[in-house]
Amino acid sequence: MSEQNNATEHEQEIVEPVEHVDSVEEVEVNEVEAELSPEEEIAGLYAELEATKQQVIDQKDSVVRAAADIENMRRRAAQDVEKAHKFALEKFANELLPVIDNLERAIEFSDKENETLKPVLEGIDMTLKSFADAVAKFGVETVNPQGETFNPEFHQAMSIQPSNDVSPNTVLAVMQKGYTLNGRLLRPAMVMVSKEAE
């Protein structure tokens, strides 16, 4: 029991000097403040005010930058969503292009003079038209540059033919039509291009 009392008295002795040190520091700070002249105190306050103003300016600048970053992120996200909507059908449309090609070949290479085939050809032609109308509703457009100037962005030159009838770099023949989806190339048109005759 006496050991506990001694330990408590010892703890109180330790605590008291610490409190005494805090009060001594406060007295020293007050003495320093009292030693400053009014001009020095005003100058110190002005310095603090300027530092605070600069901090506010810096924080406003960071807030403006953060708002600009958020706006840019929103804009990019909106563009990504728009592109996703526009070009979601790209793979599907690419798979449909050979079907259109085959229907066109069936009409092109069939015997149009044969009376028994005429109803079949009419059916194929109607199917091709309805198919082309359906894909056009979703932004798929045909690139058929017959007689136009060669454009490497949308045309693929398969051969070059000398010609005096047309100017150089003109598409003489289209071997396979090209297609675009909302302005983006799905497949280039395969073409024969003219060059100046020797």
C-alpha positions as CSV (number, residue, x, y, z in Angstrom):
1,M,0.0,0.0,0.0
2,S,2.8,2.4,0.9
3,E,4.5,1.4,-2.4
4,Q,1.4,2.6,-4.3
5,N,1.4,5.9,-2.4
6,N,5.1,6.4,-3.1
7,A,4.5,5.7,-6.8
8,T,1.6,8.1,-7.0
9,E,3.6,10.9,-5.2
10,H,6.5,10.2,-7.7
11,E,4.1,10.5,-10.7
12,Q,2.8,13.8,-9.3
13,E,6.3,15.1,-9.0
14,I,7.0,14.3,-12.6
15,V,3.8,15.9,-13.9
16,E,4.2,19.1,-12.0
17,P,7.6,20.1,-13.6
18,V,6.1,19.5,-17.1
19,E,3.2,21.9,-16.4
20,H,5.7,24.3,-15.0
21,V,7.7,24.1,-18.3
22,D,4.5,24.9,-20.4
23,S,3.8,28.0,-18.4
24,V,7.4,29.1,-18.7
25,E,7.1,28.8,-22.5
26,E,3.9,30.8,-22.5
27,V,5.6,33.5,-20.5
28,E,8.6,33.6,-22.9
29,V,6.2,33.9,-25.9
30,N,4.3,36.7,-24.2
31,E,7.6,38.5,-23.4
32,V,8.7,38.2,-27.1
33,E,5.3,39.6,-28.3
34,A,5.6,42.4,-25.7
35,E,9.1,43.3,-27.0
36,L,7.8,43.8,-30.6
37,S,7.1,47.4,-31.5
38,P,3.7,48.2,-33.1
39,E,5.4,48.7,-36.5
40,E,7.0,45.3,-36.3
41,E,3.8,43.7,-35.3
42,I,1.9,45.4,-38.2
43,A,4.6,44.3,-40.6
44,G,4.4,40.7,-39.3
45,L,0.6,40.8,-39.7
46,Y,0.9,42.2,-43.3
47,A,3.4,39.3,-44.1
48,E,0.9,36.8,-42.7
49,L,-1.9,38.5,-44.7
50,E,0.1,38.3,-47.9
51,A,1.0,34.7,-47.3
52,T,-2.7,33.9,-46.7
53,K,-3.7,35.8,-49.9
54,Q,-1.2,33.8,-51.9
55,Q,-2.5,30.6,-50.4
56,V,-6.1,31.5,-51.4
57,I,-4.9,32.4,-55.0
58,D,-3.1,29.0,-55.2
59,Q,-6.2,27.2,-53.9
60,K,-8.5,29.0,-56.4
61,D,-6.1,28.1,-59.2
62,S,-6.2,24.4,-58.2
63,V,-10.0,24.4,-58.0
64,V,-10.2,25.9,-61.5
65,R,-7.8,23.3,-62.8
66,A,-9.7,20.5,-61.1
67,A,-13.0,21.8,-62.6
68,A,-11.3,21.9,-66.1
69,D,-10.0,18.3,-65.6
70,I,-13.5,17.1,-64.7
71,E,-15.0,18.9,-67.7
72,N,-12.4,17.3,-70.0
73,M,-13.1,13.9,-68.5
74,R,-16.9,14.4,-69.1
75,R,-16.3,15.5,-72.7
76,R,-14.0,12.5,-73.4
77,A,-16.5,10.1,-71.8
78,A,-19.3,11.6,-73.9
79,Q,-17.2,11.2,-77.1
80,D,-16.3,7.6,-76.2
81,V,-20.0,6.8,-75.7
82,E,-20.9,8.5,-79.0
83,K,-18.2,6.5,-80.8
84,A,-19.3,3.3,-79.1
85,H,-22.9,3.9,-80.4
86,K,-21.7,4.9,-83.9
87,F,-19.3,2.0,-84.4
88,A,-20.8,-0.8,-82.3
89,L,-22.0,-2.4,-85.5
90,E,-18.6,-2.4,-87.3
91,K,-17.8,-6.1,-86.9
92,F,-21.4,-7.1,-87.7
93,A,-21.5,-4.9,-90.8
94,N,-18.1,-6.4,-92.0
95,E,-19.7,-9.8,-91.7
96,L,-22.7,-8.7,-93.9
97,L,-20.6,-7.3,-96.7
98,P,-19.8,-10.6,-98.4
99,V,-23.5,-11.4,-98.5
100,I,-24.1,-8.1,-100.4
101,D,-21.2,-9.0,-102.7
102,N,-22.6,-12.4,-103.4
103,L,-26.1,-11.1,-104.2
104,E,-24.5,-8.5,-106.6
105,R,-22.4,-11.2,-108.3
106,A,-25.5,-13.5,-108.7
107,I,-27.3,-10.7,-110.6
108,E,-24.2,-9.6,-112.6
109,F,-23.2,-13.1,-113.8
110,S,-26.6,-14.6,-114.4
111,D,-28.2,-15.2,-117.8
112,K,-30.6,-12.3,-118.0
113,E,-32.0,-13.5,-121.4
114,N,-33.3,-16.8,-119.8
115,E,-37.0,-16.3,-119.2
116,T,-37.1,-19.0,-116.5
117,L,-34.5,-17.2,-114.4
118,K,-36.1,-13.8,-114.6
119,P,-38.4,-14.3,-111.5
120,V,-35.4,-15.6,-109.5
121,L,-33.3,-12.6,-110.6
122,E,-36.1,-10.2,-109.6
123,G,-36.3,-11.9,-106.2
124,I,-32.5,-11.6,-105.8
125,D,-32.6,-7.9,-106.9
126,M,-35.4,-7.1,-104.4
127,T,-33.5,-8.9,-101.6
128,L,-30.3,-7.0,-102.5
129,K,-32.2,-3.7,-102.4
130,S,-33.9,-4.4,-99.1
131,F,-30.6,-5.6,-97.7
132,A,-28.8,-2.4,-98.8
133,D,-31.6,-0.2,-97.4
134,A,-31.4,-2.0,-94.1
135,V,-27.7,-1.5,-93.7
136,A,-28.0,2.1,-94.9
137,K,-30.4,2.9,-92.0
138,F,-27.5,2.1,-89.6
139,G,-24.9,4.3,-91.4
140,V,-23.4,1.8,-93.9
141,E,-22.7,3.5,-97.2
142,T,-21.3,2.2,-100.5
143,V,-18.0,3.4,-102.0
144,N,-18.4,3.0,-105.7
145,P,-15.8,5.4,-107.3
146,Q,-16.3,4.5,-111.0
147,G,-14.9,7.5,-113.0
148,E,-13.8,9.4,-109.9
149,T,-10.2,10.4,-109.0
150,F,-8.3,7.7,-107.1
151,N,-8.4,8.4,-103.3
152,P,-6.0,6.2,-101.3
153,E,-8.1,6.7,-98.1
154,F,-11.1,4.9,-99.6
155,H,-9.7,3.0,-102.6
156,Q,-7.2,0.2,-103.0
157,A,-5.5,0.1,-106.4
158,M,-5.4,-3.5,-107.7
159,S,-4.0,-2.6,-111.1
160,I,-2.8,0.4,-113.2
161,Q,-3.9,0.7,-116.9
162,P,-2.5,3.2,-119.4
163,S,-5.3,5.3,-120.9
164,N,-5.6,8.3,-123.2
165,D,-9.3,8.6,-122.7
166,V,-9.2,9.8,-119.0
167,S,-6.8,11.8,-116.9
168,P,-4.2,9.9,-114.9
169,N,-5.3,8.6,-111.5
170,T,-8.9,8.1,-112.5
171,V,-10.7,4.9,-111.5
172,L,-11.3,3.0,-114.7
173,A,-13.1,0.0,-113.1
174,V,-14.4,-1.1,-109.7
175,M,-13.6,-4.7,-109.0
176,Q,-15.2,-4.7,-105.6
177,K,-17.2,-1.9,-104.0
178,G,-16.0,-0.4,-100.7
179,Y,-18.1,0.5,-97.7
180,T,-18.0,3.0,-94.9
181,L,-19.8,3.1,-91.5
182,N,-20.7,6.6,-90.4
183,G,-17.8,8.0,-92.4
184,R,-15.3,5.4,-91.1
185,L,-13.9,3.0,-93.7
186,L,-15.1,-0.6,-93.3
187,R,-13.5,-1.9,-96.6
188,P,-11.8,0.0,-99.4
189,A,-13.0,-0.2,-102.9
190,M,-10.8,-2.4,-105.1
191,V,-10.2,-0.5,-108.3
192,M,-8.2,-0.3,-111.5
193,V,-6.5,3.1,-111.9
194,S,-5.5,4.9,-115.1
195,K,-2.0,6.2,-115.9
196,E,-0.8,8.4,-118.7
197,A,-0.2,6.3,-121.8
198,E,3.3,6.2,-123.2
